[in-house]
């Protein structure tokens, strides 16, 4: 799902760059900033999910052994 969003964002950036070369720099900076924020949020959620999975795995291992 994330790769689909990245692909769509790349296409939007490409079309903006082709449509208006003069205003492209500002659009690219804004879109790259939004992309960076979204990527950071996704990484944070992923790290919490991984931490939860490790704790869950450790709890399962302690119950069995």
Backbone bond lengths (Angstrom), bond angles and torsions (degrees), N, CA, C in turn:
res aa  C-N    CA-C-N  psi(-1)  N-CA   C-N-CA  omega(-1)  CA-C   N-CA-C  phi
1 X - - - 1.455 - - 1.530 110.71 -
2 X 1.324 115.58 -42.16 1.459 119.32 -179.15 1.524 110.31 -65.61
3 X 1.329 117.00 -36.64 1.457 119.63 179.30 1.524 111.23 -65.69
4 X 1.312 117.18 -34.03 1.458 121.02 176.64 1.523 110.31 -64.07
5 X 1.312 116.57 -44.47 1.470 120.84 178.59 1.520 110.38 -63.32
6 X 1.331 117.63 -41.54 1.467 121.25 177.83 1.524 111.03 -62.06
7 X 1.331 116.18 -41.42 1.458 120.00 179.50 1.520 112.33 -64.81
8 X 1.309 116.11 -42.28 1.470 120.41 178.25 1.526 110.11 -64.88
9 X 1.336 117.06 -41.85 1.460 120.22 178.26 1.530 110.77 -62.72
10 X 1.306 117.80 -38.42 1.464 121.24 178.31 1.527 111.25 -64.74
11 X 1.316 115.80 -40.33 1.466 118.80 178.00 1.527 111.52 -65.66
12 X 1.313 117.09 -41.05 1.466 120.64 178.61 1.527 109.89 -61.34
13 X 1.310 117.10 -44.24 1.470 120.94 178.94 1.520 110.40 -62.33
14 X 1.319 117.20 -42.53 1.466 120.59 -179.67 1.526 111.58 -63.25
15 X 1.329 117.33 -44.00 1.463 119.90 179.99 1.530 111.49 -67.56
16 X 1.323 117.66 -36.27 1.461 120.06 176.13 1.520 111.05 -64.27
17 X 1.300 116.66 -40.47 1.463 120.83 -179.88 1.520 110.98 -65.53
18 X 1.310 117.77 -37.23 1.457 120.74 -179.82 1.527 112.38 -77.10
19 X 1.307 117.55 -33.48 1.461 121.28 -174.76 1.523 112.65 -74.17
20 X 1.316 117.68 -42.41 1.469 120.49 -175.43 1.528 109.78 -141.69
21 X 1.322 117.04 87.09 1.472 119.47 -177.03 1.531 113.39 -60.39
22 X 1.324 118.69 -28.85 1.458 121.35 -179.13 1.520 113.00 -70.62
23 X 1.320 117.19 -40.61 1.451 121.19 -177.98 1.517 113.02 -94.64
24 X 1.302 115.63 6.23 1.459 120.11 -175.26 1.518 112.54 -68.27
25 X 1.309 117.57 -36.37 1.459 119.99 -175.96 1.528 111.33 -60.62
26 X 1.322 116.73 -47.28 1.458 120.05 179.09 1.527 110.90 -63.33
27 X 1.315 116.36 -43.31 1.467 120.06 179.13 1.525 110.81 -62.61
28 X 1.320 117.01 -41.34 1.458 120.14 179.48 1.523 111.55 -64.55
29 X 1.313 116.96 -41.68 1.459 120.34 179.31 1.529 110.52 -63.88
30 X 1.319 116.63 -43.94 1.467 120.21 179.42 1.528 110.93 -64.69
31 X 1.325 117.26 -47.05 1.457 120.32 -178.71 1.523 111.81 -66.24
32 X 1.309 117.11 -39.21 1.464 119.05 177.86 1.527 111.00 -67.23
33 X 1.324 117.08 -34.54 1.462 119.90 175.33 1.513 111.78 -64.85
34 X 1.322 116.33 -44.39 1.468 120.44 177.18 1.524 110.17 -62.33
35 X 1.321 115.94 -42.64 1.465 120.86 178.67 1.528 110.73 -60.67
36 X 1.318 116.90 -43.42 1.461 120.26 -179.51 1.530 111.36 -64.22
37 X 1.313 116.53 -41.04 1.466 119.86 178.91 1.528 110.21 -65.02
38 X 1.322 117.36 -46.15 1.464 120.40 179.58 1.520 111.41 -62.85
39 X 1.325 116.89 -41.76 1.456 120.17 178.80 1.525 110.58 -62.96
40 X 1.323 117.36 -40.20 1.462 120.99 177.68 1.512 112.26 -63.74
41 X 1.319 117.12 -41.75 1.467 121.01 178.80 1.529 110.11 -64.19
42 X 1.327 116.40 -42.53 1.463 120.42 178.77 1.527 110.26 -62.87
43 X 1.327 117.44 -40.77 1.462 120.67 178.71 1.532 111.36 -64.68
44 X 1.313 117.49 -39.08 1.465 120.90 179.15 1.527 110.42 -64.39
45 X 1.335 117.03 -47.06 1.457 120.11 178.16 1.527 110.99 -62.17
46 X 1.318 116.62 -39.17 1.458 120.28 178.16 1.511 112.51 -63.81
47 X 1.325 117.18 -38.73 1.463 119.56 179.90 1.523 111.19 -68.52
48 X 1.331 117.71 -39.78 1.460 119.75 176.22 1.523 111.14 -64.65
49 X 1.325 116.59 -38.77 1.453 120.60 178.41 1.527 110.76 -64.82
50 X 1.313 117.16 -42.04 1.463 120.38 178.76 1.529 110.71 -65.75
51 X 1.319 116.91 -40.41 1.463 120.22 178.75 1.531 110.59 -62.97
52 X 1.317 116.08 -41.70 1.459 120.30 177.96 1.528 110.46 -63.91
53 X 1.324 116.91 -40.26 1.462 120.61 -179.61 1.525 110.78 -64.83
54 X 1.337 117.58 -39.74 1.458 120.51 178.93 1.524 110.33 -64.91
55 X 1.309 117.63 -44.71 1.469 120.76 178.75 1.526 111.16 -62.49
56 X 1.321 116.15 -41.24 1.457 120.57 178.60 1.529 109.94 -63.97
57 X 1.327 117.63 -42.64 1.451 122.18 179.60 1.542 110.77 -63.44
58 X 1.325 116.32 -43.24 1.464 120.13 179.01 1.537 110.52 -63.32
59 X 1.308 117.34 -39.42 1.468 120.88 178.97 1.530 110.12 -65.04
60 X 1.304 117.98 -40.68 1.462 121.41 178.29 1.532 110.98 -65.35
61 X 1.322 116.44 -40.98 1.462 120.29 179.52 1.525 110.95 -64.49
62 X 1.330 117.51 -39.62 1.460 119.87 -178.84 1.535 111.89 -70.34
63 X 1.310 117.70 -29.28 1.457 120.79 177.72 1.524 111.75 -70.58
64 X 1.321 116.69 -33.76 1.458 121.08 -176.30 1.519 112.12 -85.14
65 X 1.303 117.36 -28.37 1.451 118.50 -172.81 1.462 112.58 -109.69
